Amino acid sequence: MRAAIADHYGAPDVIRIVDLPDPTPRKDEVLVRVSAAAVTSADSRIRAARFPTGFAIFARLMFGMFRPRRTILGGAFSGQVAAAGTSVHTFAPGDDVCGMTGTKLGAHAEYVTVPATKLARKPAAVTHEDAAGLLFGGTTALFFLRDKVSVEPGMSVLVNGASGAIGTNAVQLAAHFGATVTGVTSTSNADLVADLGAARVIDYTQHDLASVTDRFDVVLDTVGNLTIQSGRRLLAPGGKLLLVVAGLADMIRARGNVVTGTAPERVADIEHLLGLVAGGQLTVVLEQVYGLDDITTAHRRVDSGRKVGNIVVHP
Ligand SMILES: NC(=O)c1ccc[n+]([C@@H]2O[C@H](COP(=O)([O-])OP(=O)(O)OC[C@H]3O[C@@H](n4cnc5c(N)ncnc54)[C@H](OP(=O)(O)O)[C@@H]3O)[C@@H](O)[C@H]2O)c1
């Protein structure tokens, strides 16, 4: 199979396209022919070994101390079942499926093996590109807004980084839960964020968040430029600060109205999000779909920190 591999940590051009033997599924696994896979901020962090402050040692222990242990990146995919292990009875060749591969990664290739328990059926109404683009940002936004704070009608929610993978989902999900949403983004993405459901958009190139006088029930930071102190200042009484990007020190200090955490990859959440997309209640924002040969360009765009929504490759 063709696969994009990164066998060194570094800039996007460490990635090469190579031919590898097709993987063989274990008895509880499914071999998926990947139709579309997301290139995410996590892929960019792992490729560059650019981990949140204080996490470098833990992350290198997980992903490889001096060079990547998992050379094929890609943690969110959509495709078709090519073969199923002997103990898999829930999926059969030809089924359209999508899912996330956790720290195993491996989706930036023509084939990936995944435990059957980690797969969701892709509804016909959702394209492979949308399914692949949805999962990373969608599961994270859902985890923080629904599970960590339970956003409800009447709440005010500020989403910092409203045009990114997490942000585009967070704006829509918070509005879907009945909240009044304020999105923080740059000038060129202001209309998009308003279209996604933000009642108000703050253009951070014109207005410093530090000068905002409104107070919010929930502040969700996906950028990492709010500190515990500057984020708390934006909270209404009883409000919660959700730090999606937190260094080790903030994670240790987070208590009371400050929440950090790592979003889990749950099939039930993926199915819920797919249902919202199929029903027209959630839109997947795709900036660009690349061929696998252009994956270096895709990584460069993700590295810029300016991608709009999601970037997907066709392996
Ligand atoms: N805790 C968890 O479980 C978890 C899970 C997934 C990801 N993460 C982390 O979450 C972070 C965000 O991930 P992502 O995939 O959503 O990122 P992303 O898609 O790369 O976000 C890019 C967006 O950030 C916006 N942005 C950049 N600077 C900004 C600023 N100063 N103010 C407001 N918006 C700004 C950009 O908008 P403009 O172009 O308009 O500036 C761009 O649209 C990453 O650091 C990732 O590692 C954490």
PDBQT file of the ligand as one rigid body, heavy atoms in Angstrom, charges set to zero:
ROOT
HETATM    1  N1  LIG A 401      -7.503  18.670  25.046  1.00  0.00    +0.000 N 
HETATM    2  C1  LIG A 401      -7.765  17.889  24.026  1.00  0.00    +0.000 C 
HETATM    3  O1  LIG A 401      -8.315  16.795  24.178  1.00  0.00    +0.000 OA
HETATM    4  C2  LIG A 401      -7.418  18.328  22.636  1.00  0.00    +0.000 A 
HETATM    5  C3  LIG A 401      -7.954  17.611  21.557  1.00  0.00    +0.000 A 
HETATM    6  C4  LIG A 401      -7.663  18.048  20.272  1.00  0.00    +0.000 A 
HETATM    7  C5  LIG A 401      -6.829  19.145  20.076  1.00  0.00    +0.000 A 
HETATM    8  N2  LIG A 401      -6.303  19.798  21.136  1.00  0.00    +0.000 N 
HETATM    9  C6  LIG A 401      -5.460  21.000  20.931  1.00  0.00    +0.000 C 
HETATM   10  O2  LIG A 401      -6.336  22.048  20.590  1.00  0.00    +0.000 OA
HETATM   11  C7  LIG A 401      -5.652  23.021  19.801  1.00  0.00    +0.000 C 
HETATM   12  C8  LIG A 401      -6.536  23.488  18.675  1.00  0.00    +0.000 C 
HETATM   13  O3  LIG A 401      -6.743  22.430  17.789  1.00  0.00    +0.000 OA
HETATM   14  P1  LIG A 401      -7.464  22.677  16.388  1.00  0.00    +0.000 P 
HETATM   15  O4  LIG A 401      -7.257  21.415  15.627  1.00  0.00    +0.000 OA
HETATM   16  O5  LIG A 401      -8.833  23.199  16.566  1.00  0.00    +0.000 OA
HETATM   17  O6  LIG A 401      -6.539  23.820  15.772  1.00  0.00    +0.000 OA
HETATM   18  P2  LIG A 401      -6.583  24.457  14.317  1.00  0.00    +0.000 P 
HETATM   19  O7  LIG A 401      -7.688  23.847  13.524  1.00  0.00    +0.000 OA
HETATM   20  O8  LIG A 401      -5.214  24.380  13.758  1.00  0.00    +0.000 OA
HETATM   21  O9  LIG A 401      -6.929  25.979  14.648  1.00  0.00    +0.000 OA
HETATM   22  C9  LIG A 401      -6.594  26.909  13.744  1.00  0.00    +0.000 C 
HETATM   23  C10 LIG A 401      -7.469  28.119  13.990  1.00  0.00    +0.000 C 
HETATM   24  O10 LIG A 401      -6.991  28.853  15.130  1.00  0.00    +0.000 OA
HETATM   25  C11 LIG A 401      -7.307  30.202  14.877  1.00  0.00    +0.000 C 
HETATM   26  N3  LIG A 401      -6.447  31.141  15.618  1.00  0.00    +0.000 N 
HETATM   27  C12 LIG A 401      -5.097  31.249  15.529  1.00  0.00    +0.000 A 
HETATM   28  N4  LIG A 401      -4.659  32.226  16.354  1.00  0.00    +0.000 NA
HETATM   29  C13 LIG A 401      -5.767  32.743  16.971  1.00  0.00    +0.000 A 
HETATM   30  C14 LIG A 401      -5.979  33.756  17.942  1.00  0.00    +0.000 A 
HETATM   31  N5  LIG A 401      -4.966  34.469  18.464  1.00  0.00    +0.000 N 
HETATM   32  N6  LIG A 401      -7.239  33.993  18.359  1.00  0.00    +0.000 NA
HETATM   33  C15 LIG A 401      -8.274  33.290  17.866  1.00  0.00    +0.000 A 
HETATM   34  N7  LIG A 401      -8.145  32.328  16.924  1.00  0.00    +0.000 NA
HETATM   35  C16 LIG A 401      -6.894  32.050  16.492  1.00  0.00    +0.000 A 
HETATM   36  C17 LIG A 401      -7.103  30.376  13.399  1.00  0.00    +0.000 C 
HETATM   37  O11 LIG A 401      -8.020  31.345  12.964  1.00  0.00    +0.000 OA
HETATM   38  P3  LIG A 401      -7.488  32.657  12.192  1.00  0.00    +0.000 P 
HETATM   39  O12 LIG A 401      -6.834  32.173  10.924  1.00  0.00    +0.000 OA
HETATM   40  O13 LIG A 401      -8.732  33.417  11.994  1.00  0.00    +0.000 OA
HETATM   41  O14 LIG A 401      -6.490  33.271  13.113  1.00  0.00    +0.000 OA
HETATM   42  C18 LIG A 401      -7.417  29.004  12.796  1.00  0.00    +0.000 C 
HETATM   43  O15 LIG A 401      -8.670  28.977  12.153  1.00  0.00    +0.000 OA
HETATM   44  C19 LIG A 401      -4.344  22.357  19.360  1.00  0.00    +0.000 C 
HETATM   45  O16 LIG A 401      -3.280  22.950  20.084  1.00  0.00    +0.000 OA
HETATM   46  C20 LIG A 401      -4.515  20.898  19.749  1.00  0.00    +0.000 C 
HETATM   47  O17 LIG A 401      -3.287  20.322  20.105  1.00  0.00    +0.000 OA
HETATM   48  C21 LIG A 401      -6.583  19.428  22.418  1.00  0.00    +0.000 A 
ENDROOT
TORSDOF 0
